[in-house]
Amino acid sequence: MRASAAKRARMILLAADGVPNLRIAELVGSSRTTVIAWRERYLQAGLDGLSDRDRPGRPRQLDQDAIIVATLTPPPKSLGVTHWSTRILAARLKVSPASVARAWRNYGIKPWKAESFRFSTDPELVGKVTDICGLYLNPPENAIVLCVDEKSQIQALDRTVPILPMQPGRIERRSHDYYRHGTTTLFAALDIATGKVTAALKPKHRHQEFLAFLKQVERAHRGAVDDTGMPVELHLVMDNYSAHKHANVKAWLDKHPRIVVHFTPTHASWMNLVEAWFGIVERQAIRRGVFTSVKDLNTKIRAFIDGWNPRAQPFIWTKTADQILDKANRPTTSNSRH
């Protein structure tokens, strides 16, 4: 029984016992006028008089399930919109925008948001994922694992007016517009065991520049030897960029059997740990920097790298191959349009 119905029934029972209206109101937590009204309705219609009457106003037309079904249906082309807004959908369903917003909130629907995704179609996906994860989680003995890639098109941006520095109660402020002074490319090889980076800055990112960088990496680790005095292997993790697979690069690698290349799956360059380091460079040295020229940009990136290596720490990979493959092989959506 609803609490309101029980309250009304108690009023009638107390009245039958001869309790005055004012006392009944005190006992049930109501007003004397309300007690009198429910007693009169009971006298007129008996128990049926104690039920709620239909309330005035327009009845509710749609429940939340119907709103969600309409939300998941693409808007008609005549509206010229790519997705529903609360006001557009509310007008079409003849409900209030608040009702639509409430339904979306309860069901976790966010038509205004969209994310990108891409599945790897590499026929050797399983083997490559297993190989890369094996290098990260159980690196080979007497070997160095290096994650190699380039960050291209780094812009030397200069603000049109000087930056207003941070002050107590005020964050740093800068002008919205800027000057472009050219671009540079950062090549990097991240040692996952130490977090240290071998890097080079070049004006372009063709196979010629990449090959020159590989030679730099080989020279930088030429003195690394095992307990017997033999040079250790260099295992390079790289993505499938065309410059990395150029014939000249392959020919040079064939002449250096000490270097073993491991390619990430197609559309899975995120498995290359150097991408995480590039993100750190972007946040800490580039995004808020002011560069009056490409030379100035290169100088400041080199300064960041010089400061990075003394404080570097190992990069730790945590995902197993099975965990990655389980997510990559997740079932498709039931929506046939996808």
KERO-986389 format. One record per residue (C-alpha): x, z, y negated; residue number from 1. Coordinates in Angstrom, 1 decimal. Layout:
N
[[X Z Y] NUM] ...
This chain:
338
[[0.0 0.0 0.0] 1] [[1.3 -0.9 -3.5] 2] [[2.1 2.1 -5.7] 3] [[-0.5 1.0 -8.3] 4] [[-3.2 0.9 -5.7] 5] [[-2.3 4.3 -4.4] 6] [[-2.3 5.7 -7.9] 7] [[-5.9 4.4 -8.5] 8] [[-7.1 5.7 -5.2] 9] [[-5.7 9.1 -6.1] 10] [[-7.7 9.0 -9.4] 11] [[-10.9 8.4 -7.5] 12] [[-10.2 11.2 -5.0] 13] [[-9.4 13.7 -7.7] 14] [[-12.6 12.8 -9.5] 15] [[-14.6 13.3 -6.3] 16] [[-13.1 16.8 -6.1] 17] [[-14.5 17.5 -9.6] 18] [[-11.1 17.4 -11.5] 19] [[-11.6 16.6 -15.2] 20] [[-10.4 13.2 -16.5] 21] [[-7.7 14.8 -18.7] 22] [[-6.2 16.8 -15.8] 23] [[-6.3 13.7 -13.5] 24] [[-4.3 11.8 -16.2] 25] [[-1.7 14.5 -16.2] 26] [[-1.5 14.6 -12.4] 27] [[-1.1 10.8 -11.9] 28] [[1.0 10.2 -15.0] 29] [[-1.5 8.0 -16.9] 30] [[-3.8 8.2 -19.9] 31] [[-7.4 9.6 -20.0] 32] [[-8.7 6.2 -21.1] 33] [[-7.2 4.5 -18.0] 34] [[-8.7 7.1 -15.7] 35] [[-12.1 6.6 -17.2] 36] [[-11.7 2.8 -16.9] 37] [[-10.8 2.9 -13.2] 38] [[-13.6 5.4 -12.4] 39] [[-16.1 3.0 -14.0] 40] [[-14.8 0.0 -12.1] 41] [[-15.1 2.0 -8.9] 42] [[-18.7 3.0 -9.6] 43] [[-19.6 -0.7 -10.3] 44] [[-17.8 -2.4 -7.4] 45] [[-16.5 0.2 -5.0] 46] [[-13.1 -0.3 -3.5] 47] [[-13.1 -3.9 -4.7] 48] [[-13.2 -2.6 -8.2] 49] [[-9.7 -1.0 -7.7] 50] [[-8.0 -4.4 -7.1] 51] [[-6.2 -6.4 -9.8] 52] [[-8.2 -9.0 -11.6] 53] [[-6.9 -12.5 -12.3] 54] [[-4.7 -12.3 -15.4] 55] [[-5.3 -14.7 -18.4] 56] [[-2.9 -17.5 -19.2] 57] [[-1.7 -20.6 -17.4] 58] [[-1.0 -19.9 -13.7] 59] [[2.6 -20.4 -12.4] 60] [[2.9 -24.0 -11.3] 61] [[6.2 -24.2 -9.4] 62] [[8.2 -21.7 -7.4] 63] [[11.9 -21.6 -7.5] 64] [[12.3 -23.6 -4.3] 65] [[10.4 -26.5 -5.9] 66] [[12.7 -26.3 -9.0] 67] [[15.8 -26.5 -6.8] 68] [[14.4 -29.5 -4.8] 69] [[13.9 -31.3 -8.1] 70] [[17.3 -30.3 -9.3] 71] [[19.0 -31.8 -6.2] 72] [[17.1 -35.1 -6.8] 73] [[19.1 -37.4 -9.2] 74] [[17.4 -37.9 -12.6] 75] [[15.6 -41.2 -12.9] 76] [[17.5 -44.1 -14.5] 77] [[14.9 -44.2 -17.3] 78] [[16.3 -40.9 -18.6] 79] [[19.8 -42.3 -19.0] 80] [[21.5 -39.0 -18.0] 81] [[23.9 -38.3 -15.1] 82] [[22.6 -34.8 -14.3] 83] [[19.8 -32.4 -15.2] 84] [[19.8 -30.0 -18.0] 85] [[17.5 -27.0 -18.2] 86] [[15.5 -28.5 -21.0] 87] [[15.2 -32.0 -19.5] 88] [[14.1 -30.7 -16.1] 89] [[11.8 -28.1 -17.6] 90] [[10.0 -30.8 -19.6] 91] [[9.6 -33.0 -16.5] 92] [[8.3 -30.1 -14.3] 93] [[6.2 -28.6 -17.1] 94] [[7.8 -25.1 -16.8] 95] [[9.9 -23.2 -19.2] 96] [[13.7 -23.8 -19.5] 97] [[14.1 -20.1 -18.7] 98] [[12.4 -20.6 -15.4] 99] [[14.8 -23.5 -14.5] 100] [[17.8 -21.4 -15.6] 101] [[16.7 -18.5 -13.5] 102] [[16.2 -20.6 -10.4] 103] [[19.7 -22.2 -10.9] 104] [[21.2 -18.8 -11.3] 105] [[19.5 -17.3 -8.2] 106] [[20.6 -20.3 -6.0] 107] [[24.0 -20.8 -7.5] 108] [[23.2 -24.3 -8.7] 109] [[25.4 -25.6 -11.6] 110] [[24.5 -29.2 -12.4] 111] [[26.7 -29.3 -15.5] 112] [[29.9 -28.7 -13.4] 113] [[31.8 -31.2 -11.2] 114] [[35.1 -31.0 -9.3] 115] [[37.3 -33.7 -7.9] 116] [[38.5 -33.9 -4.3] 117] [[40.3 -36.3 -2.1] 118] [[40.7 -36.3 1.7] 119] [[43.9 -37.6 3.2] 120] [[43.4 -40.7 5.3] 121] [[46.9 -40.6 6.7] 122] [[46.8 -41.5 10.5] 123] [[49.8 -39.1 11.0] 124] [[48.0 -36.2 9.1] 125] [[48.3 -33.7 11.9] 126] [[52.0 -34.4 12.6] 127] [[53.0 -34.4 8.9] 128] [[51.1 -31.2 8.1] 129] [[52.6 -29.4 11.2] 130] [[56.1 -30.7 10.2] 131] [[55.9 -29.5 6.6] 132] [[54.4 -26.1 7.4] 133] [[57.0 -25.7 10.1] 134] [[59.8 -26.2 7.6] 135] [[58.2 -23.7 5.2] 136] [[57.3 -21.0 7.7] 137] [[60.2 -21.4 10.2] 138] [[63.0 -23.3 8.4] 139] [[65.7 -24.6 10.8] 140] [[68.9 -22.6 11.1] 141] [[72.0 -23.7 9.3] 142] [[70.0 -26.0 7.1] 143] [[68.7 -26.1 3.5] 144] [[65.1 -27.1 2.7] 145] [[64.6 -28.8 -0.6] 146] [[61.4 -29.9 -2.2] 147] [[62.1 -33.1 -4.2] 148] [[59.9 -34.9 -6.8] 149] [[59.7 -36.0 -10.4] 150] [[57.5 -35.0 -13.3] 151] [[57.1 -38.2 -15.3] 152] [[55.7 -39.0 -18.8] 153] [[56.6 -35.6 -20.3] 154] [[55.7 -36.1 -24.0] 155] [[57.9 -35.0 -26.9] 156] [[55.1 -33.8 -29.2] 157] [[55.8 -32.5 -32.7] 158] [[53.1 -30.8 -34.8] 159] [[52.2 -32.2 -38.2] 160] [[52.6 -28.7 -39.9] 161] [[54.7 -25.7 -38.8] 162] [[53.2 -23.3 -36.3] 163] [[51.8 -20.1 -37.6] 164] [[53.5 -17.4 -35.5] 165] [[51.7 -14.6 -33.6] 166] [[51.1 -11.5 -35.7] 167] [[49.3 -8.1 -35.0] 168] [[45.7 -9.0 -34.7] 169] [[46.3 -12.8 -34.7] 170] [[47.3 -15.2 -32.0] 171] [[49.7 -18.1 -32.5] 172] [[48.0 -21.0 -34.3] 173] [[48.9 -24.6 -34.5] 174] [[47.6 -27.8 -36.0] 175] [[45.3 -30.0 -33.9] 176] [[47.2 -33.2 -34.6] 177] [[50.7 -34.1 -33.7] 178] [[53.4 -36.8 -33.7] 179] [[54.6 -38.5 -30.5] 180] [[58.3 -39.0 -30.2] 181] [[58.6 -40.6 -26.7] 182] [[58.7 -39.4 -23.1] 183] [[61.1 -38.2 -20.5] 184] [[61.1 -37.7 -16.7] 185] [[62.2 -34.5 -15.0] 186] [[63.6 -34.9 -11.5] 187] [[63.9 -31.6 -9.5] 188] [[64.9 -30.4 -6.1] 189] [[63.7 -26.8 -5.3] 190] [[65.5 -24.7 -2.7] 191] [[62.6 -22.8 -1.1] 192] [[64.9 -20.1 0.2] 193] [[66.3 -19.1 -3.2] 194] [[63.9 -20.7 -5.7] 195] [[66.8 -22.3 -7.5] 196] [[66.5 -25.8 -8.8] 197] [[68.8 -28.8 -9.1] 198] [[67.4 -31.0 -11.9] 199] [[68.1 -34.1 -13.9] 200] [[66.3 -35.7 -16.9] 201] [[66.1 -39.4 -17.2] 202] [[64.2 -41.9 -19.4] 203] [[62.5 -43.7 -16.5] 204] [[61.3 -42.9 -12.9] 205] [[62.2 -46.1 -11.0] 206] [[64.0 -46.1 -7.6] 207] [[67.3 -46.4 -9.4] 208] [[66.9 -43.1 -11.2] 209] [[65.6 -41.5 -8.0] 210] [[68.5 -42.7 -6.0] 211] [[70.9 -41.4 -8.6] 212] [[69.2 -38.0 -8.4] 213] [[69.5 -38.0 -4.6] 214] [[73.2 -38.5 -5.0] 215] [[73.4 -35.6 -7.4] 216] [[71.5 -33.4 -5.0] 217] [[73.9 -34.4 -2.2] 218] [[76.9 -33.6 -4.3] 219] [[75.5 -30.3 -5.4] 220] [[75.1 -29.1 -1.8] 221] [[78.2 -30.8 -0.4] 222] [[80.0 -27.5 -0.1] 223] [[77.3 -25.9 2.0] 224] [[78.7 -25.4 5.5] 225] [[77.6 -23.4 8.6] 226] [[79.6 -20.8 10.5] 227] [[81.8 -23.5 12.2] 228] [[82.6 -25.1 8.9] 229] [[80.4 -28.1 9.4] 230] [[78.2 -29.3 6.6] 231] [[74.6 -28.1 6.9] 232] [[71.6 -30.4 7.0] 233] [[69.6 -31.0 4.0] 234] [[65.8 -31.3 4.7] 235] [[64.1 -33.0 1.8] 236] [[60.3 -32.8 1.4] 237] [[59.0 -35.7 -0.6] 238] [[55.7 -37.5 -1.3] 239] [[54.9 -41.1 -0.7] 240] [[55.7 -42.5 -4.1] 241] [[57.0 -46.1 -3.7] 242] [[60.3 -45.3 -5.4] 243] [[61.0 -42.7 -2.6] 244] [[60.6 -45.4 0.1] 245] [[62.5 -48.2 -1.6] 246] [[64.9 -50.3 0.5] 247] [[67.9 -49.2 -1.5] 248] [[66.9 -45.5 -1.0] 249] [[66.4 -46.0 2.7] 250] [[69.8 -47.7 3.0] 251] [[71.5 -44.9 1.3] 252] [[69.8 -42.3 3.4] 253] [[70.8 -44.2 6.6] 254] [[74.5 -43.7 5.5] 255] [[73.9 -40.0 5.0] 256] [[72.5 -38.7 8.4] 257] [[73.1 -35.1 7.1] 258] [[69.9 -35.7 5.0] 259] [[66.6 -35.5 6.8] 260] [[63.5 -36.6 4.9] 261] [[60.0 -35.2 5.6] 262] [[57.1 -37.0 3.9] 263] [[53.9 -35.2 3.0] 264] [[50.6 -36.8 4.1] 265] [[49.1 -39.3 1.8] 266] [[47.0 -37.7 -1.0] 267] [[48.6 -34.4 -0.2] 268] [[51.5 -34.1 -2.6] 269] [[50.3 -30.5 -3.3] 270] [[52.1 -29.6 -0.1] 271] [[55.3 -30.1 -1.9] 272] [[56.3 -26.7 -3.3] 273] [[58.2 -28.2 -6.2] 274] [[54.8 -29.1 -7.7] 275] [[54.2 -25.3 -8.2] 276] [[57.5 -25.1 -10.1] 277] [[56.5 -28.1 -12.2] 278] [[53.4 -26.1 -13.2] 279] [[55.6 -23.2 -14.3] 280] [[57.7 -25.5 -16.4] 281] [[54.6 -27.0 -18.0] 282] [[53.2 -23.5 -18.9] 283] [[56.3 -21.8 -20.0] 284] [[58.4 -24.5 -21.6] 285] [[56.4 -27.6 -22.5] 286] [[52.7 -27.0 -23.3] 287] [[53.3 -24.8 -26.3] 288] [[56.7 -26.4 -27.3] 289] [[57.4 -28.3 -30.4] 290] [[59.8 -31.3 -29.9] 291] [[61.2 -33.4 -32.7] 292] [[62.6 -36.0 -30.4] 293] [[63.2 -36.8 -26.7] 294] [[66.7 -35.4 -27.1] 295] [[65.2 -32.2 -28.4] 296] [[62.7 -32.1 -25.5] 297] [[65.5 -32.6 -22.9] 298] [[67.6 -29.9 -24.5] 299] [[64.8 -27.4 -24.3] 300] [[63.9 -28.3 -20.7] 301] [[67.6 -27.9 -19.7] 302] [[67.6 -24.5 -21.4] 303] [[64.6 -23.4 -19.4] 304] [[66.3 -24.5 -16.1] 305] [[69.5 -22.7 -17.1] 306] [[67.4 -19.6 -17.7] 307] [[65.3 -20.1 -14.6] 308] [[68.1 -20.2 -11.9] 309] [[69.6 -16.8 -12.5] 310] [[66.2 -15.1 -12.2] 311] [[64.8 -17.4 -9.5] 312] [[63.1 -16.0 -6.4] 313] [[62.1 -17.6 -3.1] 314] [[58.9 -19.7 -3.0] 315] [[56.7 -18.3 -0.2] 316] [[54.4 -20.6 1.8] 317] [[51.5 -18.7 3.5] 318] [[49.1 -21.3 5.0] 319] [[49.6 -22.4 8.6] 320] [[49.1 -25.9 9.8] 321] [[45.9 -24.9 11.7] 322] [[44.4 -23.4 8.5] 323] [[45.1 -26.5 6.5] 324] [[43.8 -28.9 9.2] 325] [[40.6 -26.8 9.7] 326] [[39.8 -27.3 6.1] 327] [[40.8 -30.9 6.1] 328] [[38.5 -31.5 9.1] 329] [[35.5 -29.6 7.6] 330] [[32.1 -31.1 8.5] 331] [[30.6 -33.6 6.1] 332] [[27.7 -32.7 3.9] 333] [[24.2 -33.4 5.2] 334] [[23.5 -35.4 2.0] 335] [[23.7 -39.0 3.2] 336] [[24.6 -40.2 -0.3] 337] [[28.0 -38.5 0.1] 338] 
